[in-house]
Amino acid sequence: MQKELSPTAATATPTTAMPATATPTRRPRSPARALRRLREDAGAATAEYLVATMAAVGFAGLLIVILRGNEVRGILTELVRNALSVG
């Protein structure tokens, strides 16, 4: 025969469980370790800015090459002439 558990016995925690105020054991955090972790990521933002800047410079160079072409220059000149000759 199985013994039925009372509602309080069914929800009770085992005696081996940690109290709510206890923290799991781990290495204590040292200031030197925290500083080391910060130094490892110190240049990450700078590297991201460098990549974005280099992409912008490459795009600007491509636009300069395209806009210096005779065909594009003719299109832009014709556009300006049409805009100035109203009537």
PDB file with one MODEL, atoms N, CA, C and O in Angstrom:
MODEL        1
ATOM      1  N   MET A   1       0.824  -1.188   0.000  1.00  0.00           N
ATOM      2  CA  MET A   1       0.000   0.000   0.000  1.00  0.00           C
ATOM      3  C   MET A   1       0.863   1.245   0.000  1.00  0.00           C
ATOM      4  O   MET A   1       1.874   1.335   0.697  1.00  0.00           O
ATOM      5  N   GLN A   2       0.437   2.186  -0.792  1.00  0.00           N
ATOM      6  CA  GLN A   2       1.165   3.447  -0.816  1.00  0.00           C
ATOM      7  C   GLN A   2       0.573   4.408   0.184  1.00  0.00           C
ATOM      8  O   GLN A   2      -0.642   4.480   0.366  1.00  0.00           O
ATOM      9  N   LYS A   3       1.434   5.126   0.812  1.00  0.00           N
ATOM     10  CA  LYS A   3       0.995   6.109   1.777  1.00  0.00           C
ATOM     11  C   LYS A   3       0.735   7.419   1.053  1.00  0.00           C
ATOM     12  O   LYS A   3       1.599   7.906   0.323  1.00  0.00           O
ATOM     13  N   GLU A   4      -0.426   7.986   1.243  1.00  0.00           N
ATOM     14  CA  GLU A   4      -0.754   9.249   0.594  1.00  0.00           C
ATOM     15  C   GLU A   4      -0.054  10.389   1.315  1.00  0.00           C
ATOM     16  O   GLU A   4       0.050  10.408   2.542  1.00  0.00           O
ATOM     17  N   LEU A   5       0.427  11.347   0.513  1.00  0.00           N
ATOM     18  CA  LEU A   5       1.106  12.505   1.083  1.00  0.00           C
ATOM     19  C   LEU A   5       0.115  13.628   1.308  1.00  0.00           C
ATOM     20  O   LEU A   5      -0.802  13.847   0.517  1.00  0.00           O
ATOM     21  N   SER A   6       0.321  14.315   2.380  1.00  0.00           N
ATOM     22  CA  SER A   6      -0.524  15.482   2.636  1.00  0.00           C
ATOM     23  C   SER A   6      -0.111  16.603   1.680  1.00  0.00           C
ATOM     24  O   SER A   6       0.999  16.554   1.149  1.00  0.00           O
ATOM     25  N   PRO A   7      -0.944  17.596   1.442  1.00  0.00           N
ATOM     26  CA  PRO A   7      -0.614  18.680   0.515  1.00  0.00           C
ATOM     27  C   PRO A   7       0.672  19.411   0.916  1.00  0.00           C
ATOM     28  O   PRO A   7       1.424  19.835   0.039  1.00  0.00           O
ATOM     29  N   THR A   8       0.938  19.565   2.186  1.00  0.00           N
ATOM     30  CA  THR A   8       2.159  20.263   2.604  1.00  0.00           C
ATOM     31  C   THR A   8       3.377  19.382   2.391  1.00  0.00           C
ATOM     32  O   THR A   8       4.458  19.897   2.104  1.00  0.00           O
ATOM     33  N   ALA A   9       3.237  18.084   2.521  1.00  0.00           N
ATOM     34  CA  ALA A   9       4.364  17.184   2.323  1.00  0.00           C
ATOM     35  C   ALA A   9       4.720  17.094   0.833  1.00  0.00           C
ATOM     36  O   ALA A   9       5.888  16.915   0.488  1.00  0.00           O
ATOM     37  N   ALA A  10       3.735  17.216  -0.038  1.00  0.00           N
ATOM     38  CA  ALA A  10       3.977  17.109  -1.467  1.00  0.00           C
ATOM     39  C   ALA A  10       4.731  18.325  -1.989  1.00  0.00           C
ATOM     40  O   ALA A  10       5.483  18.210  -2.957  1.00  0.00           O
ATOM     41  N   THR A  11       4.545  19.485  -1.368  1.00  0.00           N
ATOM     42  CA  THR A  11       5.201  20.698  -1.850  1.00  0.00           C
ATOM     43  C   THR A  11       6.441  21.049  -1.052  1.00  0.00           C
ATOM     44  O   THR A  11       7.103  22.043  -1.352  1.00  0.00           O
ATOM     45  N   ALA A  12       6.764  20.270  -0.058  1.00  0.00           N
ATOM     46  CA  ALA A  12       7.936  20.567   0.762  1.00  0.00           C
ATOM     47  C   ALA A  12       9.209  20.298  -0.025  1.00  0.00           C
ATOM     48  O   ALA A  12       9.256  19.409  -0.875  1.00  0.00           O
ATOM     49  N   THR A  13      10.232  21.074   0.270  1.00  0.00           N
ATOM     50  CA  THR A  13      11.507  20.890  -0.417  1.00  0.00           C
ATOM     51  C   THR A  13      12.312  19.831   0.314  1.00  0.00           C
ATOM     52  O   THR A  13      12.174  19.672   1.527  1.00  0.00           O
ATOM     53  N   PRO A  14      13.141  19.114  -0.406  1.00  0.00           N
ATOM     54  CA  PRO A  14      13.976  18.110   0.255  1.00  0.00           C
ATOM     55  C   PRO A  14      14.950  18.786   1.216  1.00  0.00           C
ATOM     56  O   PRO A  14      15.255  19.971   1.083  1.00  0.00           O
ATOM     57  N   THR A  15      15.418  18.032   2.158  1.00  0.00           N
ATOM     58  CA  THR A  15      16.318  18.607   3.163  1.00  0.00           C
ATOM     59  C   THR A  15      17.690  18.899   2.592  1.00  0.00           C
ATOM     60  O   THR A  15      18.463  19.635   3.207  1.00  0.00           O
ATOM     61  N   THR A  16      18.016  18.341   1.427  1.00  0.00           N
ATOM     62  CA  THR A  16      19.333  18.591   0.842  1.00  0.00           C
ATOM     63  C   THR A  16      19.358  19.851  -0.008  1.00  0.00           C
ATOM     64  O   THR A  16      20.422  20.265  -0.469  1.00  0.00           O
ATOM     65  N   ALA A  17      18.199  20.466  -0.222  1.00  0.00           N
ATOM     66  CA  ALA A  17      18.155  21.676  -1.044  1.00  0.00           C
ATOM     67  C   ALA A  17      18.825  22.828  -0.318  1.00  0.00           C
ATOM     68  O   ALA A  17      18.840  22.881   0.912  1.00  0.00           O
ATOM     69  N   MET A  18      19.388  23.764  -1.108  1.00  0.00           N
ATOM     70  CA  MET A  18      20.039  24.931  -0.520  1.00  0.00           C
ATOM     71  C   MET A  18      18.991  25.907  -0.024  1.00  0.00           C
ATOM     72  O   MET A  18      17.925  26.027  -0.627  1.00  0.00           O
ATOM     73  N   PRO A  19      19.272  26.600   1.052  1.00  0.00           N
ATOM     74  CA  PRO A  19      18.363  27.647   1.481  1.00  0.00           C
ATOM     75  C   PRO A  19      18.299  28.750   0.429  1.00  0.00           C
ATOM     76  O   PRO A  19      19.209  28.883  -0.389  1.00  0.00           O
ATOM     77  N   ALA A  20      17.250  29.524   0.446  1.00  0.00           N
ATOM     78  CA  ALA A  20      17.046  30.564  -0.554  1.00  0.00           C
ATOM     79  C   ALA A  20      18.151  31.614  -0.530  1.00  0.00           C
ATOM     80  O   ALA A  20      18.430  32.230  -1.559  1.00  0.00           O
ATOM     81  N   THR A  21      18.778  31.829   0.608  1.00  0.00           N
ATOM     82  CA  THR A  21      19.812  32.857   0.707  1.00  0.00           C
ATOM     83  C   THR A  21      21.176  32.357   0.279  1.00  0.00           C
ATOM     84  O   THR A  21      22.090  33.163   0.099  1.00  0.00           O
ATOM     85  N   ALA A  22      21.344  31.065   0.111  1.00  0.00           N
ATOM     86  CA  ALA A  22      22.650  30.515  -0.249  1.00  0.00           C
ATOM     87  C   ALA A  22      22.904  30.699  -1.739  1.00  0.00           C
ATOM     88  O   ALA A  22      21.975  30.651  -2.545  1.00  0.00           O
ATOM     89  N   THR A  23      24.149  30.907  -2.098  1.00  0.00           N
ATOM     90  CA  THR A  23      24.523  31.028  -3.507  1.00  0.00           C
ATOM     91  C   THR A  23      25.367  29.823  -3.880  1.00  0.00           C
ATOM     92  O   THR A  23      26.064  29.270  -3.029  1.00  0.00           O
ATOM     93  N   PRO A  24      25.316  29.412  -5.125  1.00  0.00           N
ATOM     94  CA  PRO A  24      26.131  28.279  -5.525  1.00  0.00           C
ATOM     95  C   PRO A  24      27.620  28.630  -5.403  1.00  0.00           C
ATOM     96  O   PRO A  24      28.013  29.789  -5.540  1.00  0.00           O
ATOM     97  N   THR A  25      28.411  27.634  -5.151  1.00  0.00           N
ATOM     98  CA  THR A  25      29.830  27.899  -4.969  1.00  0.00           C
ATOM     99  C   THR A  25      30.479  28.144  -6.313  1.00  0.00           C
ATOM    100  O   THR A  25      30.280  27.375  -7.254  1.00  0.00           O
ATOM    101  N   ARG A  26      31.257  29.214  -6.409  1.00  0.00           N
ATOM    102  CA  ARG A  26      32.021  29.528  -7.603  1.00  0.00           C
ATOM    103  C   ARG A  26      33.229  30.344  -7.181  1.00  0.00           C
ATOM    104  O   ARG A  26      33.347  30.783  -6.037  1.00  0.00           O
ATOM    105  N   ARG A  27      34.112  30.530  -8.131  1.00  0.00           N
ATOM    106  CA  ARG A  27      35.306  31.286  -7.810  1.00  0.00           C
ATOM    107  C   ARG A  27      34.941  32.714  -7.453  1.00  0.00           C
ATOM    108  O   ARG A  27      34.087  33.315  -8.105  1.00  0.00           O
ATOM    109  N   PRO A  28      35.570  33.260  -6.436  1.00  0.00           N
ATOM    110  CA  PRO A  28      35.278  34.654  -6.112  1.00  0.00           C
ATOM    111  C   PRO A  28      35.781  35.558  -7.226  1.00  0.00           C
ATOM    112  O   PRO A  28      36.814  35.288  -7.838  1.00  0.00           O
ATOM    113  N   ARG A  29      35.056  36.616  -7.481  1.00  0.00           N
ATOM    114  CA  ARG A  29      35.441  37.560  -8.526  1.00  0.00           C
ATOM    115  C   ARG A  29      36.547  38.462  -8.009  1.00  0.00           C
ATOM    116  O   ARG A  29      36.426  39.069  -6.945  1.00  0.00           O
ATOM    117  N   SER A  30      37.599  38.538  -8.755  1.00  0.00           N
ATOM    118  CA  SER A  30      38.696  39.401  -8.347  1.00  0.00           C
ATOM    119  C   SER A  30      38.707  40.637  -9.230  1.00  0.00           C
ATOM    120  O   SER A  30      38.322  40.565 -10.397  1.00  0.00           O
ATOM    121  N   PRO A  31      39.141  41.765  -8.696  1.00  0.00           N
ATOM    122  CA  PRO A  31      39.211  42.987  -9.507  1.00  0.00           C
ATOM    123  C   PRO A  31      40.153  42.816 -10.699  1.00  0.00           C
ATOM    124  O   PRO A  31      39.889  43.358 -11.773  1.00  0.00           O
ATOM    125  N   ALA A  32      41.226  42.084 -10.529  1.00  0.00           N
ATOM    126  CA  ALA A  32      42.164  41.882 -11.632  1.00  0.00           C
ATOM    127  C   ALA A  32      41.509  41.111 -12.770  1.00  0.00           C
ATOM    128  O   ALA A  32      41.741  41.405 -13.943  1.00  0.00           O
ATOM    129  N   ARG A  33      40.693  40.128 -12.422  1.00  0.00           N
ATOM    130  CA  ARG A  33      40.007  39.338 -13.442  1.00  0.00           C
ATOM    131  C   ARG A  33      38.997  40.209 -14.190  1.00  0.00           C
ATOM    132  O   ARG A  33      38.866  40.101 -15.409  1.00  0.00           O
ATOM    133  N   ALA A  34      38.296  41.058 -13.476  1.00  0.00           N
ATOM    134  CA  ALA A  34      37.324  41.948 -14.111  1.00  0.00           C
ATOM    135  C   ALA A  34      38.023  42.925 -15.055  1.00  0.00           C
ATOM    136  O   ALA A  34      37.533  43.178 -16.155  1.00  0.00           O
ATOM    137  N   LEU A  35      39.152  43.471 -14.639  1.00  0.00           N
ATOM    138  CA  LEU A  35      39.908  44.392 -15.488  1.00  0.00           C
ATOM    139  C   LEU A  35      40.435  43.681 -16.733  1.00  0.00           C
ATOM    140  O   LEU A  35      40.439  44.257 -17.821  1.00  0.00           O
ATOM    141  N   ARG A  36      40.874  42.448 -16.581  1.00  0.00           N
ATOM    142  CA  ARG A  36      41.368  41.679 -17.714  1.00  0.00           C
ATOM    143  C   ARG A  36      40.264  41.475 -18.743  1.00  0.00           C
ATOM    144  O   ARG A  36      40.509  41.588 -19.944  1.00  0.00           O
ATOM    145  N   ARG A  37      39.060  41.179 -18.288  1.00  0.00           N
ATOM    146  CA  ARG A  37      37.932  40.980 -19.203  1.00  0.00           C
ATOM    147  C   ARG A  37      37.579  42.276 -19.921  1.00  0.00           C
ATOM    148  O   ARG A  37      37.225  42.255 -21.100  1.00  0.00           O
ATOM    149  N   LEU A  38      37.674  43.413 -19.215  1.00  0.00           N
ATOM    150  CA  LEU A  38      37.389  44.690 -19.853  1.00  0.00           C
ATOM    151  C   LEU A  38      38.441  45.019 -20.907  1.00  0.00           C
ATOM    152  O   LEU A  38      38.106  45.546 -21.969  1.00  0.00           O
ATOM    153  N   ARG A  39      39.690  44.720 -20.632  1.00  0.00           N
ATOM    154  CA  ARG A  39      40.756  45.003 -21.590  1.00  0.00           C
ATOM    155  C   ARG A  39      40.626  44.159 -22.847  1.00  0.00           C
ATOM    156  O   ARG A  39      40.992  44.612 -23.931  1.00  0.00           O
ATOM    157  N   GLU A  40      40.118  42.955 -22.726  1.00  0.00           N
ATOM    158  CA  GLU A  40      39.968  42.084 -23.890  1.00  0.00           C
ATOM    159  C   GLU A  40      38.997  42.673 -24.903  1.00  0.00           C
ATOM    160  O   GLU A  40      39.177  42.474 -26.105  1.00  0.00           O
ATOM    161  N   ASP A  41      37.971  43.395 -24.453  1.00  0.00           N
ATOM    162  CA  ASP A  41      36.972  43.985 -25.337  1.00  0.00           C
ATOM    163  C   ASP A  41      37.226  45.458 -25.608  1.00  0.00           C
ATOM    164  O   ASP A  41      36.393  46.115 -26.232  1.00  0.00           O
ATOM    165  N   ALA A  42      38.340  45.991 -25.162  1.00  0.00           N
ATOM    166  CA  ALA A  42      38.574  47.431 -25.239  1.00  0.00           C
ATOM    167  C   ALA A  42      38.580  47.938 -26.679  1.00  0.00           C
ATOM    168  O   ALA A  42      38.058  49.026 -26.925  1.00  0.00           O
ATOM    169  N   GLY A  43      39.136  47.218 -27.629  1.00  0.00           N
ATOM    170  CA  GLY A  43      39.231  47.699 -28.995  1.00  0.00           C
ATOM    171  C   GLY A  43      38.102  47.258 -29.903  1.00  0.00           C
ATOM    172  O   GLY A  43      38.152  47.529 -31.103  1.00  0.00           O
ATOM    173  N   ALA A  44      37.093  46.596 -29.384  1.00  0.00           N
ATOM    174  CA  ALA A  44      36.026  46.057 -30.227  1.00  0.00           C
ATOM    175  C   ALA A  44      35.248  47.175 -30.916  1.00  0.00           C
ATOM    176  O   ALA A  44      34.992  47.086 -32.117  1.00  0.00           O
ATOM    177  N   ALA A  45      34.872  48.211 -30.199  1.00  0.00           N
ATOM    178  CA  ALA A  45      34.100  49.305 -30.795  1.00  0.00           C
ATOM    179  C   ALA A  45      34.942  50.045 -31.826  1.00  0.00           C
ATOM    180  O   ALA A  45      34.434  50.432 -32.879  1.00  0.00           O
ATOM    181  N   THR A  46      36.222  50.246 -31.535  1.00  0.00           N
ATOM    182  CA  THR A  46      37.102  50.930 -32.473  1.00  0.00           C
ATOM    183  C   THR A  46      37.226  50.137 -33.762  1.00  0.00           C
ATOM    184  O   THR A  46      37.222  50.719 -34.846  1.00  0.00           O
ATOM    185  N   ALA A  47      37.336  48.836 -33.663  1.00  0.00           N
ATOM    186  CA  ALA A  47      37.430  47.995 -34.862  1.00  0.00           C
ATOM    187  C   ALA A  47      36.149  48.071 -35.685  1.00  0.00           C
ATOM    188  O   ALA A  47      36.203  48.094 -36.914  1.00  0.00           O
ATOM    189  N   GLU A  48      35.007  48.109 -35.022  1.00  0.00           N
ATOM    190  CA  GLU A  48      33.734  48.218 -35.747  1.00  0.00           C
ATOM    191  C   GLU A  48      33.641  49.554 -36.471  1.00  0.00           C
ATOM    192  O   GLU A  48      33.179  49.609 -37.611  1.00  0.00           O
ATOM    193  N   TYR A  49      34.076  50.637 -35.818  1.00  0.00           N
ATOM    194  CA  TYR A  49      34.071  51.943 -36.471  1.00  0.00           C
ATOM    195  C   TYR A  49      35.022  51.951 -37.669  1.00  0.00           C
ATOM    196  O   TYR A  49      34.719  52.558 -38.697  1.00  0.00           O
ATOM    197  N   LEU A  50      36.151  51.291 -37.543  1.00  0.00           N
ATOM    198  CA  LEU A  50      37.114  51.222 -38.631  1.00  0.00           C
ATOM    199  C   LEU A  50      36.518  50.507 -39.837  1.00  0.00           C
ATOM    200  O   LEU A  50      36.675  50.967 -40.968  1.00  0.00           O
ATOM    201  N   VAL A  51      35.842  49.395 -39.611  1.00  0.00           N
ATOM    202  CA  VAL A  51      35.227  48.651 -40.714  1.00  0.00           C
ATOM    203  C   VAL A  51      34.161  49.498 -41.404  1.00  0.00           C
ATOM    204  O   VAL A  51      34.101  49.536 -42.633  1.00  0.00           O
ATOM    205  N   ALA A  52      33.321  50.176 -40.625  1.00  0.00           N
ATOM    206  CA  ALA A  52      32.277  51.022 -41.201  1.00  0.00           C
ATOM    207  C   ALA A  52      32.881  52.194 -41.974  1.00  0.00           C
ATOM    208  O   ALA A  52      32.387  52.549 -43.044  1.00  0.00           O
ATOM    209  N   THR A  53      33.938  52.790 -41.445  1.00  0.00           N
ATOM    210  CA  THR A  53      34.588  53.915 -42.121  1.00  0.00           C
ATOM    211  C   THR A  53      35.222  53.465 -43.435  1.00  0.00           C
ATOM    212  O   THR A  53      35.121  54.155 -44.450  1.00  0.00           O
ATOM    213  N   MET A  54      35.871  52.311 -43.407  1.00  0.00           N
ATOM    214  CA  MET A  54      36.496  51.808 -44.638  1.00  0.00           C
ATOM    215  C   MET A  54      35.443  51.475 -45.699  1.00  0.00           C
ATOM    216  O   MET A  54      35.680  51.682 -46.889  1.00  0.00           O
ATOM    217  N   ALA A  55      34.301  50.970 -45.283  1.00  0.00           N
ATOM    218  CA  ALA A  55      33.219  50.688 -46.234  1.00  0.00           C
ATOM    219  C   ALA A  55      32.702  51.992 -46.841  1.00  0.00           C
ATOM    220  O   ALA A  55      32.424  52.047 -48.039  1.00  0.00           O
ATOM    221  N   ALA A  56      32.573  53.037 -46.032  1.00  0.00           N
ATOM    222  CA  ALA A  56      32.106  54.328 -46.533  1.00  0.00           C
ATOM    223  C   ALA A  56      33.118  54.934 -47.505  1.00  0.00           C
ATOM    224  O   ALA A  56      32.735  55.502 -48.528  1.00  0.00           O
ATOM    225  N   VAL A  57      34.392  54.814 -47.190  1.00  0.00           N
ATOM    226  CA  VAL A  57      35.434  55.335 -48.084  1.00  0.00           C
ATOM    227  C   VAL A  57      35.420  54.577 -49.414  1.00  0.00           C
ATOM    228  O   VAL A  57      35.556  55.185 -50.476  1.00  0.00           O
ATOM    229  N   GLY A  58      35.259  53.270 -49.359  1.00  0.00           N
ATOM    230  CA  GLY A  58      35.178  52.484 -50.587  1.00  0.00           C
ATOM    231  C   GLY A  58      33.983  52.867 -51.437  1.00  0.00           C
ATOM    232  O   GLY A  58      34.093  52.962 -52.659  1.00  0.00           O
ATOM    233  N   PHE A  59      32.843  53.088 -50.803  1.00  0.00           N
ATOM    234  CA  PHE A  59      31.632  53.484 -51.525  1.00  0.00           C
ATOM    235  C   PHE A  59      31.812  54.865 -52.144  1.00  0.00           C
ATOM    236  O   PHE A  59      31.396  55.093 -53.279  1.00  0.00           O
ATOM    237  N   ALA A  60      32.432  55.795 -51.403  1.00  0.00           N
ATOM    238  CA  ALA A  60      32.679  57.136 -51.935  1.00  0.00           C
ATOM    239  C   ALA A  60      33.622  57.070 -53.137  1.00  0.00           C
ATOM    240  O   ALA A  60      33.419  57.776 -54.125  1.00  0.00           O
ATOM    241  N   GLY A  61      34.637  56.236 -53.055  1.00  0.00           N
ATOM    242  CA  GLY A  61      35.549  56.081 -54.188  1.00  0.00           C
ATOM    243  C   GLY A  61      34.845  55.539 -55.415  1.00  0.00           C
ATOM    244  O   GLY A  61      35.103  55.979 -56.535  1.00  0.00           O
ATOM    245  N   LEU A  62      33.953  54.578 -55.201  1.00  0.00           N
ATOM    246  CA  LEU A  62      33.189  54.018 -56.311  1.00  0.00           C
ATOM    247  C   LEU A  62      32.299  55.080 -56.949  1.00  0.00           C
ATOM    248  O   LEU A  62      32.196  55.148 -58.174  1.00  0.00           O
ATOM    249  N   LEU A  63      31.660  55.902 -56.131  1.00  0.00           N
ATOM    250  CA  LEU A  63      30.817  56.976 -56.665  1.00  0.00           C
ATOM    251  C   LEU A  63      31.639  57.979 -57.464  1.00  0.00           C
ATOM    252  O   LEU A  63      31.183  58.460 -58.502  1.00  0.00           O
ATOM    253  N   ILE A  64      32.829  58.299 -57.004  1.00  0.00           N
ATOM    254  CA  ILE A  64      33.684  59.242 -57.729  1.00  0.00           C
ATOM    255  C   ILE A  64      34.039  58.680 -59.099  1.00  0.00           C
ATOM    256  O   ILE A  64      33.984  59.395 -60.099  1.00  0.00           O
ATOM    257  N   VAL A  65      34.399  57.411 -59.147  1.00  0.00           N
ATOM    258  CA  VAL A  65      34.747  56.787 -60.429  1.00  0.00           C
ATOM    259  C   VAL A  65      33.549  56.810 -61.373  1.00  0.00           C
ATOM    260  O   VAL A  65      33.695  57.110 -62.558  1.00  0.00           O
ATOM    261  N   ILE A  66      32.373  56.497 -60.855  1.00  0.00           N
ATOM    262  CA  ILE A  66      31.173  56.471 -61.700  1.00  0.00           C
ATOM    263  C   ILE A  66      30.825  57.870 -62.190  1.00  0.00           C
ATOM    264  O   ILE A  66      30.518  58.051 -63.368  1.00  0.00           O
ATOM    265  N   LEU A  67      30.869  58.857 -61.309  1.00  0.00           N
ATOM    266  CA  LEU A  67      30.462  60.212 -61.676  1.00  0.00           C
ATOM    267  C   LEU A  67      31.464  60.913 -62.583  1.00  0.00           C
ATOM    268  O   LEU A  67      31.106  61.892 -63.237  1.00  0.00           O
ATOM    269  N   ARG A  68      32.689  60.451 -62.641  1.00  0.00           N
ATOM    270  CA  ARG A  68      33.679  61.063 -63.523  1.00  0.00           C
ATOM    271  C   ARG A  68      33.565  60.565 -64.962  1.00  0.00           C
ATOM    272  O   ARG A  68      34.219  61.102 -65.857  1.00  0.00           O
ATOM    273  N   GLY A  69      32.763  59.572 -65.185  1.00  0.00           N
ATOM    274  CA  GLY A  69      32.591  59.043 -66.541  1.00  0.00           C
ATOM    275  C   GLY A  69      31.903  60.049 -67.446  1.00  0.00           C
ATOM    276  O   GLY A  69      31.100  60.856 -66.978  1.00  0.00           O
ATOM    277  N   ASN A  70      32.209  60.010 -68.751  1.00  0.00           N
ATOM    278  CA  ASN A  70      31.642  60.956 -69.718  1.00  0.00           C
ATOM    279  C   ASN A  70      30.134  60.814 -69.842  1.00  0.00           C
ATOM    280  O   ASN A  70      29.424  61.805 -70.013  1.00  0.00           O
ATOM    281  N   GLU A  71      29.645  59.585 -69.757  1.00  0.00           N
ATOM    282  CA  GLU A  71      28.209  59.370 -69.912  1.00  0.00           C
ATOM    283  C   GLU A  71      27.426  60.019 -68.771  1.00  0.00           C
ATOM    284  O   GLU A  71      26.421  60.691 -69.002  1.00  0.00           O
ATOM    285  N   VAL A  72      27.884  59.817 -67.568  1.00  0.00           N
ATOM    286  CA  VAL A  72      27.207  60.396 -66.404  1.00  0.00           C
ATOM    287  C   VAL A  72      27.337  61.915 -66.432  1.00  0.00           C
ATOM    288  O   VAL A  72      26.392  62.625 -66.088  1.00  0.00           O
ATOM    289  N   ARG A  73      28.488  62.410 -66.836  1.00  0.00           N
ATOM    290  CA  ARG A  73      28.684  63.865 -66.916  1.00  0.00           C
ATOM    291  C   ARG A  73      27.706  64.458 -67.926  1.00  0.00           C
ATOM    292  O   ARG A  73      27.134  65.521 -67.685  1.00  0.00           O
ATOM    293  N   GLY A  74      27.514  63.783 -69.044  1.00  0.00           N
ATOM    294  CA  GLY A  74      26.560  64.265 -70.054  1.00  0.00           C
ATOM    295  C   GLY A  74      25.134  64.259 -69.532  1.00  0.00           C
ATOM    296  O   GLY A  74      24.371  65.190 -69.792  1.00  0.00           O
ATOM    297  N   ILE A  75      24.769  63.215 -68.799  1.00  0.00           N
ATOM    298  CA  ILE A  75      23.418  63.137 -68.234  1.00  0.00           C
ATOM    299  C   ILE A  75      23.191  64.264 -67.235  1.00  0.00           C
ATOM    300  O   ILE A  75      22.139  64.903 -67.251  1.00  0.00           O
ATOM    301  N   LEU A  76      24.165  64.513 -66.368  1.00  0.00           N
ATOM    302  CA  LEU A  76      24.021  65.574 -65.369  1.00  0.00           C
ATOM    303  C   LEU A  76      23.986  66.951 -66.024  1.00  0.00           C
ATOM    304  O   LEU A  76      23.222  67.817 -65.599  1.00  0.00           O
ATOM    305  N   THR A  77      24.804  67.161 -67.054  1.00  0.00           N
ATOM    306  CA  THR A  77      24.810  68.445 -67.762  1.00  0.00           C
ATOM    307  C   THR A  77      23.464  68.685 -68.435  1.00  0.00           C
ATOM    308  O   THR A  77      22.917  69.785 -68.365  1.00  0.00           O
ATOM    309  N   GLU A  78      22.943  67.670 -69.075  1.00  0.00           N
ATOM    310  CA  GLU A  78      21.632  67.796 -69.725  1.00  0.00           C
ATOM    311  C   GLU A  78      20.533  68.069 -68.698  1.00  0.00           C
ATOM    312  O   GLU A  78      19.618  68.850 -68.960  1.00  0.00           O
ATOM    313  N   LEU A  79      20.619  67.434 -67.544  1.00  0.00           N
ATOM    314  CA  LEU A  79      19.637  67.656 -66.477  1.00  0.00           C
ATOM    315  C   LEU A  79      19.663  69.102 -65.993  1.00  0.00           C
ATOM    316  O   LEU A  79      18.613  69.707 -65.776  1.00  0.00           O
ATOM    317  N   VAL A  80      20.856  69.651 -65.827  1.00  0.00           N
ATOM    318  CA  VAL A  80      20.989  71.042 -65.373  1.00  0.00           C
ATOM    319  C   VAL A  80      20.487  71.999 -66.452  1.00  0.00           C
ATOM    320  O   VAL A  80      19.803  72.974 -66.142  1.00  0.00           O
ATOM    321  N   ARG A  81      20.823  71.730 -67.725  1.00  0.00           N
ATOM    322  CA  ARG A  81      20.355  72.592 -68.829  1.00  0.00           C
ATOM    323  C   ARG A  81      18.831  72.605 -68.896  1.00  0.00           C
ATOM    324  O   ARG A  81      18.216  73.657 -69.068  1.00  0.00           O
ATOM    325  N   ASN A  82      18.222  71.410 -68.757  1.00  0.00           N
ATOM    326  CA  ASN A  82      16.752  71.353 -68.792  1.00  0.00           C
ATOM    327  C   ASN A  82      16.126  72.087 -67.616  1.00  0.00           C
ATOM    328  O   ASN A  82      15.068  72.699 -67.759  1.00  0.00           O
ATOM    329  N   ALA A  83      16.762  72.033 -66.467  1.00  0.00           N
ATOM    330  CA  ALA A  83      16.223  72.714 -65.293  1.00  0.00           C
ATOM    331  C   ALA A  83      16.342  74.228 -65.421  1.00  0.00           C
ATOM    332  O   ALA A  83      15.473  74.960 -64.946  1.00  0.00           O
ATOM    333  N   LEU A  84      17.411  74.704 -66.059  1.00  0.00           N
ATOM    334  CA  LEU A  84      17.623  76.149 -66.182  1.00  0.00           C
ATOM    335  C   LEU A  84      16.854  76.758 -67.342  1.00  0.00           C
ATOM    336  O   LEU A  84      16.562  77.954 -67.325  1.00  0.00           O
ATOM    337  N   SER A  85      16.526  75.971 -68.334  1.00  0.00           N
ATOM    338  CA  SER A  85      15.799  76.516 -69.510  1.00  0.00           C
ATOM    339  C   SER A  85      14.309  76.245 -69.363  1.00  0.00           C
ATOM    340  O   SER A  85      13.749  75.366 -70.019  1.00  0.00           O
ATOM    341  N   VAL A  86      13.691  77.013 -68.496  1.00  0.00           N
ATOM    342  CA  VAL A  86      12.258  76.856 -68.256  1.00  0.00           C
ATOM    343  C   VAL A  86      11.527  77.627 -69.360  1.00  0.00           C
ATOM    344  O   VAL A  86      11.829  78.795 -69.604  1.00  0.00           O
ATOM    345  N   GLY A  87      10.600  76.999 -70.005  1.00  0.00           N
ATOM    346  CA  GLY A  87       9.784  77.758 -70.927  1.00  0.00           C
ATOM    347  C   GLY A  87       9.665  77.227 -72.252  1.00  0.00           C
ATOM    348  O   GLY A  87       8.988  77.816 -73.094  1.00  0.00           O
TER     349      GLY A  87
ENDMDL
END
